[in-house]
């Protein structure tokens, strides 16, 4: 840390005495406040030339000649500066960074299969690793093989590229249009936090995992100052980036400014850790991008792939039956969410399924006569798709709110409820033979510091599986309300 402070001074980075920079062997770097800080307080200025970017790197000409931009170019810049050792302009900064961040991106394939089985990240991380390896072969390996450039191969291997990518993914910021993304010394020493408060589901026990983190030796210790924060303390740094939450220039800092200003945007008490906040992210995104999770994160979701719905329907009815119902759903202009050639439906933290899934299950559960009538109506009708579905529900005598994404519309016949329960069971089977209770017990006995991969992957697994339980509860709860409503009408 002393070397880094000397490096900051040499590079005109000014850090307020109100901040204490801490480097712990177990927990890494962090920043705490020595005194109370108020909203609007300027606590640091960082010249843009002190930031490690493609434009400021010693490898700028090589990177630009190779056509490497954005995160790929920045990763090469980091590898190149590391290869220079003490001769690098950023030696005092780079020595403080870990070799890599503990993101799933740098886990072994065996670890990914073991820790992430069944989770939203299992397939995604494997695909990412394959793509990054291809990038290395296509863009980095030719540079290493070039006789003109003469790079030291041991600093530009595929593992070194993965390590650099993990640092860029978790620590880089958008600086401005000229510099693009870059590493911002001092700013990236702050740990990350997300913006939320806890709200327990009515009547649901979460086994007292909320507001706790395991610090080892089988003991759970309360961390209320961390987990119950209404608004984490955060800084305003650099230019707004879609990949970072709540970073932006203060109004009086112009785009062509030569420095970045770190400004407190919420009052901070003395002696507490100061965080960068990364906004409204579920645990899958947090673990994927930054390597950490939050117990009982209200932004968590679970996805149910369209392929899983097709698999269930084909097994329950037939492949031909399923294709015809899916085709009608498509003709009504419905679709799920799409990402990386995968179509899926989201289940919210509270267990409520995406409306498009409910409509698809409703169409699948229609009788042959009702399906034929709706199919004909779609072919000739001028009405909106909402009107057509409404008429279908009305004739089926099914409870209906409003078919829109902005409402809590409900399409829950017995067939739809049975389908939801079956899909929940099929989705949960992807986690393997270990039960949710087993996962919870294992999470209780894991250490977030010494067993970081295990702890955060279990947090993700437990959160996702609880959402599936809430999906079951949601379906049953809606059914009870429908039955009660029918009794009142008699």
Helices and strands as residue ranges (DSSP letters): H 2-10, E 14-15, E 19-24, E 28-33, E 42-47, G 48-50, H 60-65, H 70-83, G 85-87, H 91-94, G 104-106, H 109-115, H 122-135, I 136-140, H 141-145, G 153-155, H 158-171, E 173-176, E 180-182, G 187-189, E 191-193, E 212-214, E 220-222, H 224-227, E 235-236, E 259-264, E 275-277, H 283-290, E 302-305, H 306-316, H 319-331, E 337-339, E 342-347, H 355-365, H 368-380, H 385-396, H 414-429, H 436-444, H 452-489
